[in-house]
Amino acid sequence: MTLIRPIPVCMPAPEHAAEVATPPLGGLTVAEWMEMLEANPNSLVHVMRSGPEAADPEGDGPEASGRARLDAMIAEGVVTTPCDPAFYVYQIDSQGVSAAGVVAEVSVAGYRDGRIKRHEDTRTPAEDQLAHHLSRVAAHTDPVALTYRGDPAIDHLLGDIRGFPPVLDFTTADGTRQRVWRSDSESEQALQRRFDTVAPLFITDGHHRLAAAARYARWRDARESSTAVVPGYHYILATLYADTELTLFEFNRCVAAVEGGVGRLLERLEGTVAVDELGEEVDPRPRRRGTIGMIGGGRSWMITIPSERIPDDLYGALDAVLLQELVLGPILGIDDPRTDPRLRYIAGPAVPDPDDLECDVCFLLYPTDLSDVLDIASAGLVMPPKSTWFEPKVWGGVFIRLIE
């Protein structure tokens, strides 16, 4: 089964694109979801309602949820009818950073047979919710994000496609500019030949959506007989980025209720790691692997992990693992970093303030190297929780793939 192929999509009409497109929705509260719903009747969040306050969970069939609104948006001309299959180049420019990828559809069989690699575990309840959402809405509206090891020939082809006028060019209220170019038949064939040689792919965002799409395909197969050689529901909407297009940011760890406060923690760290206090003007963010910044009580330190404590294996040598194994677990008693309520994860390069977060201490990690993530996935392993934050984050609603 072809892993990557051109995709038939609906897109926002150019004059409505900035209204329809939705920013990454993960982690929004119920209030934030409802604010988006009320503020913009053309936002595709009205269709992507698998989050808080979703449509009637007992509904049966796509008309029971956001599909009714999607059909209305198509009828009103807010969203186009499906185009013939093509590859699309999708470029995001935000806060001085630019990244371009290819929008296509990828086979969920590739997820099952290992051609698409994961680096996170998934939770069955989340898979169930998303698969049920697919069964009601019958559309992919939020692309999974995948990466592949860079290919100069693909880069050249994408540059050629971007030499033509875009089919969409819009800027959203937050200043994010998004542009879309459609491949012609010649570039489509050339891209298909190159993508036929690209494997494996690696998931950067959308582990649960891909797992849910695979589950949905199995459910459809068991329920009906399709006359298509490969039914469309065996594919999922995806944006594929070369690894050179991605930026990986850190996930910092902040801990509340530290017994004895920072002073006692410093005492317990002695003999385990080297700890050096930093001056007030020194940036506490680490500059290399094997070092971890620590801030608390108005002071800051740099932790250096002794080389003899760093194991000679890919997973064990990750800074997030070392922090857990040497400090969070044995010293602070955080045995399960997925569920301990004292532990908070803060993404991005900004230095967090423990007081603002009602925490006693924050640990600042050096960003994980992308090559380590790909190697972990290739080895069939998973990353520690909250250890990867990829940019760019793909927006929803720019591409919509209806499911037959």
N, C-alpha and C positions, 0 to 999 in steps of 0.2 A: 504494500500500500504506500502510495506517495506520501512522504512526510510533510512536505510544504507545497502548497499549490495556490494559484490565484483565487481570489475570493469575490463572490458577488455581494456587494454591500449597498445599503442605503446610507445616505449622508445627510446632514442638515443642509437645507437650502442656504446659499451663501449669506443672505441677509438675516438668517436666523441662527447662524452657527454659534455665535458667542452666547446666545441664550440657551441653546440645546446642550452644548458641551458641559460636562460635569467634572469637577476636580476629583482626585482620589477620595473615596468615601470611607475607607477603612477607619474604624475607631470613632466615628461620629456618635454623639449622644442622641437620644431621642429628640431633645429640644433642637439640636442642630439640624437633624433630618427634617423636622417639621417646619423649621424656619425656611429651609431651601424649598420645600414643597409649596409653602404659602407665598413666597416672594416671587416665584417665576413659574407661570403656568406652562411654559415651553421647555423647562429644564427636563432632561431625560431622567432625572431622578424620579419622576412620576412613573416611569417604566421600570427603573432599576430598584424596585421596592422589595428587596430581599433583606433589608435592614430593619431597624426599629419601626414599629407601627406599620408593618407590611400589610398588604391587602389580605383579605379573608383567607386564612390558611386552610379552610375547609373547601375552598373553591375547587372546581374540577374543570380543567381545560384552560387554555390561554386567555379566554375572555373573562376569566374570574379575577384577573389581576391587572398588571400594567399593560398587557397586550392591547386591551381596549383603547387605552390612551395612545399607544404607539400607532395603532391603525388610524385613529383620528388625526394624529399629527401628519401621517402620510396623506390622508385625504385632504387635509387643510393646506398641504404644500409646505409645511414646516420642515418635513423630512422628505427626501426624494424616494421614489420607487426604486427597487433594486436595479443596479447596473449589471452589465455583463461581467463575468469574472475578470479580474485584473490584479496585478500587484500595485501597491501604493507606497510612495515614500512619504513619511510623516515626520515633520521636523518641529521640535519644541524649542523655543527660545525664552528663557526665564532667568532673570537676575544675572544676566551676563553669561549664562551657560547655554550652549546650543548642542542639541543631539538629534540625530536623524536615524530612523529605522525603517524597516519594511513591514507593511501591514499585509498579512496573508492569512490563510487558514492552515492549521496544522492538525495532523491526525492524532486522535486520542489513542490509537493503537501504538503510536510512538511512545506515549507515556507508559503504556503497559509493558512494552517489549524492551524498554531501556534506551531507546534512541533519544528520548527526552529525559534528562536527569534532574532530580530534585535534590535540594539541600535542607529541606524542612520536613518534619512529620506533619501529618494532617489529622484532624479530629473528625470522627465519624458523624457526630451531630451536625457539624458545620457542612460537611459534604452532603448530608441528607437535606438540609435546608436549601442549599444551592441547587441541588438536583431537582427538588420539588419546584423551586422557582423556575428553572428551565422548562419543566413540564407544563407550567401554566402560561409563561410568557412566550415560549417558543421563539426565542431570539437571544443572540449573544450581543450585549450592548457595552460590555466593559472588557477590553482585550486583556488577555494574559500577556505578561512581558517575558520574553525569552532572550537569551544571548547565545552567540556562537563565536568561536575563535575567528578573529578577523581575517578577511579574505580580500586582498587588493583588487581582484577582478570584480567582486561585488561592489566595493567602494567606487570603482570607476563607473560601473553601470548606474549606480545611484546618482553620481555626479552628473552623468549625461541626462538622466530623467529630470533632475532639478534645473537643467538648462532651459526648460520650457516653462510657460506660465503655470502657476499652481491652479488647481481646481477649487481650492479653498485657501483663504488667507484671512485670518481674523485674530483679534486680540481681546482677551477676556478682561473683566474688571480688575483682576489682580495684576495686570500687565503682562500676562503670558501670551506670547504670540505663537500661533500654530498654523502651519502650512501643510498642504497636501498636494502631491503630484500623482497623476495616474500614468501607469506604464502604457506604451503603445504595444502593438503586437510583436514588433521586433525586440524591444527591450524585455518584454514579458518572456519570450522564448529564451533569450540569453540568461535572464535571471533564473528561470526554471532549470536550465542546464547547470548553472553554478550551485543552486540550492540543492540539487540532487546529489551533490558531493559533500554537502555540509551536514555533518553529524559527528557527535551528538549536539543537541540543543540543551541549554540549561535554563531552568526556570529562575527568574529573578523576582517576579511578583505574580501571584495567582496560583499558588500550590493547591488551594482548596477548590478554586474554580476549575482547574484542569482535572483534578480528581473527581469532581462532581460531574463534569462533562463525560468522563469515561464511564461513570456509573449510569448516567442518563442514557448513553449509547447502549449499554448492556440491557437496560430496562426496555428500550425500544426494540432491540433485536428479539428479546424474549416475547414481546407482545404482538409483533406484527411482522409481515413479510414485505420487504421493500423490493421494488422492481429495479432500483438503481444498483449498478455494479458496486459502488461504495456510497451508501446513503450520506446525505449532507450532515446528518446529525453525528456522524463519526468524526467530524472536524470541528475545531473551535477557533474563534477569532483571536488573532495574536499579533503583537508587534515584536519584531525581531531586531535586536540591536547587536552590532559587532561589539566585542568586548572592549574595544578601544573607545566606544562612544559612552560608556557608563562611568559614573563616579560612585564610589562606595564610601558612605559616611559611617561614623561610629555610633554605637549605642552605649551611652554611659549608664552606670548603675548608681542609684541613690538609695541609702538605707536609713530607715527610721528606727527608733527605739533601740539604739546601740547601748547595751548594758555598760554602765560606767562612763559613757561618753567617749569623746575622741581621745582624752588622756589615757584611759584604760586600754583603748584600742591600740594606741601607739606602743604601750608596754607589751602587749601581746604579740605585736608584729616583730618585736626584736627576736633575732635568731631565725626568723623565717624568711624575711626579705630585707633588703637594705632600704632605709627610709631617710631621705634628706629634706630638711625644711627649706622652703623657697622664700625669697624675699617678696615683699608686697608687690613689686613691679614685675615680677617674673610670671610669665604665662604658664599656668599649671598643666596645660595640655601636653601630652607626651609627644616626642618627636621621632620615636622609633619603636619597633616591637620590643617586647620584654620590659618596657617601662610603663607605669600606670600613674597618672596624676591622682592626688587625693586632696579634697578640700573639706573643711568643716571648722566650725567655731571661729570663723574669721581668719583662719590660717590655711596654708597649703603646703603640700609635700610632694616629692617625687619618689615613687616606689620603683626600685630596680630588682628584678627577679634574678637571683644568682643562676649562672649558667648550669650549675650542677642540678638545679631543680627543674630545668626545662627538659622534658623527655624527648627522645629522638624519634618522635612520630608526628605525623602531620596534624592530627586532631589534638593530641595532648599538648602540643606546643602553641596552640592558639592562646592569645592573651586572655580572652573571655574564659577559657577553660582553666588557665592557670589562676586567675583571680578567684574563680569558684572553688578550685581544689585547695588553694593555699590560704585563702582569706575568708571568703563568704561562708563556706561550709564549716571548716574546723574552728574558726575564730568567732564568727558572728552567728553561727547556728542556722544558716540559711541552707538547709539540705535540699530543698526543692525550689530552684529558682523560677519555676513556672507558676507556682501557686503561693509562695510566701507573701503575705500582705505587707511585710515590712520593706520589700524590695520594689523599687520603681525603676522603669527604663525610660531614659530620655534620649531621643534620637537627634542627631545633627551636631555640627561643630561648635555651637555656642556653649560657653561654660555655664553649667547650671548653678543656681544659688540654692544651697541646702535649706536656708531659712524660708525662701519662697515655696519650696516643695514640702516644708514641714518634715525635713529629714535631718539627721545628725551628720551624715558624711556622704560625699559623692565621690565615686571612682571614675576617672576619665580614661577611656581606652583609646589606643591608637587605632585608626580605621583598619579593618581586616583587608588584606590584599585580595583582589579579585581572583588572582590565580590560585590562591588557597581555597577559595570557595568552589571553584571549578574542579580542583583536584579532589576536594572532599566529596563532591557530588559524583565524580567519576569513580571514586573508590566505593560508592554505595553507602557512604556515611551521611550523617546529617549534622548541620552546624548547631552550636549551642543556641538556646532560645535568645531571641533579640540580639543577634550579633551582626546582622546585615541590614543596611538601609541604602537601597539603590536609588539613584537619580539618573535620568528623569523618571518621574512617576507618570504613568500613562493616564490620560484623561478618558472618561467614558463619553459615549454619545456622539463622538466624531465619526465612528464607523459602527454600523448595525448590521448584523448578519442574521437574517430571518432563517428559521429552521423549518424545513418542510414537515 
